[in-house]
């Protein structure tokens, strides 16, 4: 597995397995299968309601904890210094882990400044090996990098051939922040797996369009998250280190960029309304559990 080195010297596997939208009752087996496939980097979040199962799989794998890179994210409703700090400690307890390799702020809304300062303190205490943000656009990333003691190590953003985040990545490089993708396969939107450009490139190397998408991100230096419930697909998605896309291939994929999200624009007030509703839904789910 290829690693990237974060701005604090911590090494992070360039490929990871995400558990977004995997039901809690299926998460442990999915993570165990991913471990069998070769993954050691796992990404969850408080808002996914499956942190516990990720932790269980890691502890039951029989592999030393230090071999894993585990990420979670603080949900908006846990922002503010005290709530954020308590939520991280609760996540650790839920997962049965002494530390997390990376903790991110999940969304750029609410009191994320207070939450970030809690991350800084937990980082200094050794509870977190790295800290960062998710879904922070260039202006907000530059803001939080400039006016806090610790520059974020990672910013996880929607990145795929239809939304390539070229300018955002350049801004992250300027600030010393590692870009990480979510929705690597655009969640299948726009029939991406059958996109003629990606399929034709794959044929040249005997690879699938999915492998082309992962390899394209690896060659751009992007930490790439993938997800599948099938062991064979897990193995396929991680099998991308035996070929290299040519400059011509990379330029062909560049032409697919629309520079727009396929999901939501965080700078649109309607998106704020969407997340307000989402916060309420998750509060009710927590109360009902």
C-alpha positions in Angstrom: 0.0 0.0 0.0 1.2 3.5 -0.9 1.2 6.1 1.9 1.1 9.9 1.9 2.9 11.8 4.6 0.8 14.4 6.4 2.1 17.8 7.5 2.8 16.5 11.0 4.8 13.5 9.7 2.0 10.9 10.2 1.7 8.4 7.3 -1.7 7.7 5.9 -2.6 5.0 3.4 -3.6 6.5 0.1 -6.5 4.1 -0.2 -9.2 3.6 2.4 -12.6 1.9 2.9 -15.6 4.0 3.8 -18.6 2.8 5.7 -21.1 5.6 4.8 -24.6 4.1 4.4 -23.6 0.7 5.5 -26.2 -0.4 8.1 -24.7 -1.0 11.6 -25.8 -4.7 11.5 -23.7 -5.2 8.3 -20.7 -2.9 9.1 -18.6 -5.3 11.2 -18.6 -8.0 8.5 -18.0 -5.4 5.7 -14.9 -4.2 7.6 -13.7 -7.7 8.2 -14.1 -8.5 4.5 -12.2 -5.3 3.7 -9.4 -6.3 6.0 -9.2 -9.6 4.2 -9.0 -7.7 0.9 -6.0 -5.8 2.2 -7.5 -2.5 3.5 -6.0 -1.1 6.7 -7.5 2.4 6.4 -11.1 2.8 7.5 -13.4 5.9 7.5 -16.5 6.3 9.6 -18.4 9.2 11.3 -20.6 9.9 14.3 -23.4 10.6 11.9 -23.1 7.1 10.3 -24.2 5.3 13.5 -21.7 2.5 12.9 -18.5 3.6 14.7 -19.0 0.8 17.3 -19.0 -1.9 14.6 -15.9 -0.5 12.9 -14.1 -0.7 16.2 -15.3 -4.3 16.9 -14.0 -5.5 13.5 -10.6 -3.9 14.1 -10.3 -5.4 17.5 -11.5 -8.8 16.3 -9.2 -8.9 13.3 -6.3 -10.2 15.3 -4.1 -7.5 13.6 -2.2 -5.1 15.8 -3.9 -1.7 16.2 -0.9 0.2 15.0 -1.3 -1.4 11.5 -4.7 0.4 11.1 -5.5 4.0 10.2 -8.9 4.9 11.6 -10.8 8.0 10.9 -14.1 9.4 12.3 -15.9 12.7 12.1 -17.6 15.0 14.5 -21.2 15.7 13.6 -22.5 19.3 13.5 -24.7 18.8 16.5 -21.6 18.1 18.6 -19.8 21.3 17.6 -18.6 23.8 20.2 -15.6 23.1 22.4 -17.1 21.1 25.2 -19.6 19.1 23.1 -16.9 18.3 20.5 -14.4 17.1 23.1 -17.0 14.9 24.9 -18.2 13.5 21.5 -14.6 12.5 20.5 -14.1 10.7 23.9 -17.5 9.0 23.4 -16.5 7.9 19.9 -13.3 6.4 21.3 -15.2 4.5 24.0 -17.8 3.3 21.5 -15.1 2.0 19.2 -13.0 0.5 22.0 -9.9 2.4 20.9 -7.4 4.4 22.9 -6.8 6.8 20.0 -7.9 7.7 16.5 -5.5 8.3 13.7 -7.7 11.1 12.3 -10.7 13.1 13.4 -12.4 15.5 11.1 -15.1 18.2 11.4 -17.8 16.7 9.2 -19.4 19.9 7.8 -18.5 23.7 7.7 -21.5 24.9 9.7 -22.2 25.9 13.3 -19.5 26.5 15.9 -16.7 24.7 14.0 -14.1 27.0 15.5 -14.9 25.8 19.0 -15.0 22.2 17.8 -11.6 22.6 16.0 -10.0 23.9 19.2 -11.2 20.8 21.0 -9.5 18.7 18.3 -6.3 20.7 18.8 -6.3 19.9 22.5 -7.1 16.2 22.0 -4.3 16.1 19.4 -1.9 17.5 22.0 -3.1 14.9 24.5 -2.4 12.0 22.2 -6.0 11.0 21.7 -5.7 11.9 18.0 -2.7 11.4 15.7 -4.1 13.9 13.1 -6.9 16.3 12.8 -8.7 18.0 9.9 -12.0 19.0 8.3 -14.4 17.7 5.7 -16.4 19.6 3.0 -14.5 22.9 3.7 -14.3 25.0 0.5 -11.1 26.9 -0.2 -12.1 30.1 1.6 -13.1 28.3 4.8 -10.1 26.0 4.7 -7.7 29.0 4.4 -9.5 30.7 7.2 -9.3 27.8 9.6 -5.7 27.1 8.6 -4.6 30.8 9.1 -6.3 31.5 12.5 -5.7 28.4 14.5 -2.6 27.0 16.1 -2.6 23.7 14.1 -3.1 23.6 10.4 -5.5 20.8 9.4 -3.8 17.7 8.2 -6.6 16.6 5.9 -9.6 18.0 4.1 -12.1 15.4 2.8 -14.1 16.6 -0.1 -16.3 15.3 -2.9 -13.8 14.3 -5.6 -14.5 12.2 -8.8 -14.1 12.7 -12.5 -17.2 14.9 -12.8 -16.0 17.2 -9.9 -12.3 17.1 -9.8 -11.5 19.8 -7.2 -8.4 21.0 -9.1 -8.5 24.6 -7.7 -9.4 23.3 -4.2 -6.5 20.8 -4.3 -4.1 23.6 -5.3 -5.3 25.7 -2.3 -4.8 22.7 0.0 -1.2 22.2 -1.3 -0.6 25.9 -0.7 -1.8 25.4 2.9 0.0 22.1 3.5 -3.3 20.1 3.7 -3.8 16.7 2.3 -6.8 16.2 0.0 -9.0 13.1 0.6 -11.9 12.1 -1.6 -15.5 11.1 -0.8 -17.8 9.8 -3.5 -14.9 8.5 -5.4 -17.3 6.8 -7.8 -19.8 9.7 -7.7 -22.2 7.2 -6.0 -22.9 5.9 -9.5 -24.4 9.1 -10.7 -24.5 10.0 -14.4 -23.9 6.3 -15.2 -20.2 6.9 -14.3 -19.2 3.2 -14.4 -20.2 3.0 -18.1 -18.7 6.4 -19.0 -17.1 5.7 -22.5 -13.8 7.6 -21.6 -13.3 5.6 -18.4 -14.3 2.3 -20.0 -11.9 2.8 -23.0 -9.0 3.7 -20.8 -9.7 0.7 -18.6 -9.6 -1.6 -21.7 -6.0 -0.5 -22.4 -4.8 -1.9 -19.1 -7.3 -4.8 -18.6 -8.9 -2.8 -15.8 -12.4 -1.7 -14.9 -13.7 1.9 -15.0 -13.7 1.8 -11.2 -10.0 0.9 -11.1 -9.3 3.7 -13.5 -11.1 6.2 -11.3 -9.1 5.0 -8.2 -5.8 5.0 -10.1 -6.5 8.5 -11.5 -6.9 9.8 -7.9 -3.8 8.0 -6.7 -1.7 9.6 -9.5 -3.0 13.0 -8.4 -1.9 12.4 -4.8 -5.4 12.2 -3.5 -6.2 9.9 -0.6 -9.1 7.9 -2.0 -12.0 6.3 -0.2 -14.0 3.5 -1.8 -17.0 1.4 -0.6 -18.5 -1.9 -1.6 -20.4 -4.6 0.1 -18.9 -7.3 -2.1 -15.5 -8.9 -1.3 -14.5 -9.2 -5.0 -15.2 -5.5 -5.6 -13.2 -4.6 -2.5 -10.3 -6.6 -3.9 -10.7 -5.0 -7.3 -10.8 -1.4 -5.9 -7.5 -1.9 -4.1 -5.8 -3.6 -7.0 -4.5 -0.4 -8.7 -0.8 -0.4 -8.1 0.2 -2.6 -11.0 -0.5 -0.1 -13.8 -0.1 3.6 -14.4 -2.2 5.9 -16.5 -0.4 7.8 -19.2 -0.4 11.6 -19.5 -2.8 11.2 -22.4 -5.2 9.1 -20.2 -5.0 11.7 -17.4 -5.8 14.5 -19.8 -8.7 12.5 -21.2 -10.2 12.2 -17.7 -9.6 15.9 -17.1 -12.1 16.6 -19.9 -14.9 15.1 -17.8 -14.7 17.8 -15.1 -17.9 19.9 -14.7 -16.4 21.7 -11.7 -19.8 21.3 -9.9 -21.0 19.1 -7.1 -23.4 16.2 -7.9 -24.8 16.4 -4.4 -25.0 19.9 -2.9 -23.3 23.3 -2.7 -22.4 24.3 0.8 -22.5 27.9 -0.2 -26.2 27.7 -1.1 -28.6 28.7 1.7 -30.8 25.7 0.7 -28.0 23.4 1.7 -27.9 24.9 5.1 -31.7 24.2 5.4 -31.0 20.6 4.3 -28.4 20.1 7.1 -30.6 21.7 9.7 -33.2 19.1 8.8 -30.5 16.4 8.9 -29.4 17.5 12.4 -33.0 17.2 13.6 -33.4 13.7 12.1 -30.2 12.5 13.7 -31.2 14.0 17.1 -34.5 12.0 16.9 -32.6 8.8 16.0 -30.3 9.2 19.0 -33.3 9.8 21.3 -35.1 6.7 19.9 -32.1 4.4 20.3 
